[in-house]
């Protein structure tokens, strides 16, 4: 597992340790995610942690001198839509060059894993497909401009957003982060086709749950909302509160990825992983506020450049290919996350 000491890697670690004879995680323990740069408690003790950087060829050479992987789960990535606008080089280095370093290192040694499982992102879609509310025609309106957002024009007039489905919704990233994730997909797919390796690509929606970083300001809206509500303050909500996201619980995501390690042929299209249900940010904020008895959330009219209006997965392909379906609804999952946040902050 690259980036194997992160949120998703830790959630996967026990299941992978049960399934494989040996599991190795490589991770640079970046302080934005790992504040004390120590092995996370959530990483199964059966997993060997190698501290290394996926962007360094020497670290790959050292790793592959010691281990020959049967399956690679490629999780390592810089995340964050807003952060990627001001740190584009960092995102390009880790997400793009880090992936090519991995592929080059495998090629140098003639290593052909059975499969490479890549976790990509819903960010590759950008605004995705929208449908004309009168004619029913499907269109791809592209990125909301700065002028639109400044004028508080949050949606494309006369259009309604459609769920993300990789088979027929074209990728049009509206952020540097999304662009680098799409590049990862293309790199892994092209290399695997040439080398006879199965490529299994996942496009994840908004993953949340116990174990996510409480210190990284660029991931995890629920911890931010929880801190505000626990302080007795009203949660600020961007745009008009009607931004839609598909929040999918970490355990459900882990089950999908583990199922992906069993696939031995390339998936024709990336597999969309989400709850399949849209939740507005106002609905999410209201759930968190009620839990802590905080004042009702309030709309600020603020916005983030590069943000998309709506992101919801069509999960029919995941059900068919993986025999998988999500098990934890949003309200229950938010309760579990808040319980974990409360316990973490007491220690």
Helices and strands as residue ranges (DSSP letters): H 7-19, E 23-27, E 47-51, H 57-66, E 71-74, H 81-86, H 88-91, I 92-97, H 98-109, E 115-121, G 122-125, E 130-132, E 138-139, H 146-150, E 159-161, H 176-195, E 198-204, E 206-208, H 221-230, E 236-237, E 244-245, E 247-249, H 250-260, E 271-273, E 279-280, H 281-292, E 298-299, H 316-322, H 330-345
